Amino acid sequence: MQFKDVIGQLHLKKELTELMQENRLAHAMLFLGKEGSGALPLALAFAQYIVCSPLPTSPEGGGNASLFGDLIPPPLLQERGQGGEADSCGICPSCKKAAELAHPDIHFSYPVVTKKAGTPPLSTDYITEWREFIKSYPYGNVYDWLQFIGAENKQGNITANECNDIIRKLNLKSFEGGYKVLIVWLPEYLGNEGNKLLKLIEEPPEKTVFLLVAENEGQILQTILSRCQLIKIPLPFDEEIKEALITRNKADEITAARVAAISEGNYREALQIIQHSDEDWQNLLRDWLNSIMKTGPVAQAKWVEEIAQLGREGQKQFLRYFNHLLQLALHVQVMPQMAEQYPEKERDFALRLNRITSIEKQQAIIEELDKAAYYIERNANGKILFMALTIKIYHIIQDNVVFLND
């Protein structure tokens, strides 16, 4: 993966390449970013940049020579750090192997489960699945990964055996004579076993770099955290998400703009919303609110049965859409002049929400929706959760009974 494949993060791309060019590369770096920010793709691109070995220019000029003597035209090469955005060349043998996640000096560690009964879970057991996952879901989260490897409801971990394997691999000589890089995805899953790595992180072999990619700083061992240079990864801007959806997923401009606003910088979430873009969330939401405020328990039970059939991702997208409309309603109340910039259908629904709820009640509902999304992520029963949420929302807005007609 190259830096050009990472959405946004222009400042960090420049900063990382300068660290390498100026020989200021820290031996342990923590890439800290929320889900969907692109922390893992950025670390993968940086690892490729570290091992990149541009081919020497041919003596005759006019191009660069490959290992077999044929010339590679100059336009295919990028001069690292000279003009434009610095990046790995993408065409040298090291880059090609790194792009396939098969470079012998780039190692990976990530949460896994036991593959065979009686054997300790190791990342290397899943390297084939890891390569496929990164190619298909570079912005995926740990839930996506564990489902991809068929972990079902098992909890992934980075175990003591994994730490021993890391120590063994990094104490070997570099296969290609350059840097060795270890990418640890989600060190939050290390637990106390991570203390086994302290000495290696503090005094690594020559030309060894640790790239830790995390989402929650508070869950990382302080002993590891204190030994790393912290690189905070911000969420991409809405405009960058929009552009990525248009160029990478062939979304139309209106849909891409709406999805970018709802996803709030989380590109993984944006992709999930795009996949469910054909769902009629607004009609589903209207039916729910009508059952809560007007038609009563029978309609509520029927609606809960319907939402339970959507599955976890569909339920999350529905909650996020409702959350988006409530935030839009807040914006329209506080800054009415902004209303015209939103799609007419969503704007009209937001205005209806303002008729039946105050700002305080909208904020209370948003809090309940956030809690519900949190529990859905943790395998809560959909029927029980949405029935409880229905009752809570009824009690929040029970004094404002207005039927939401089409």
Secondary structure, 3 states (H helix, E strand, C coil): CCHHHCCCCHHHHHHHHHHHHCCCCCCEEEEEECCCCCHHHHHHHHHHHHHCCCCCECCCCCCEECCCCCEECHHHCCCCCCCCCCCCCCCCHHHHHHHCCCCCCEEEECCECCCCCCCCCCHHHHHHHHHHHHHHCCCCCHHHHHHHCCCCCCCCECCHHHHHHHHHHHCCCCCCCCCEEEEEECHHHCHHHHHHHHHHHHCCCCCEEEEEEECCHHHCCHHHHCCCEEEEECCCCHHHHHHHHHHHHCCCHHHHHHHHHHHCCCHHHHHHHHHCCCCCHHHHHHHHHHHHHHHCHHHHHHHHHHHHCCHHHHHHHHHHHHHHHHHHHHHHHHCHHHHHHCCHHHHHHHHHHHHHCCHHHHHHHHHHHHHHHHHHHCCCCHHHHHHHHHHHHHHHHCCCCCCCCC
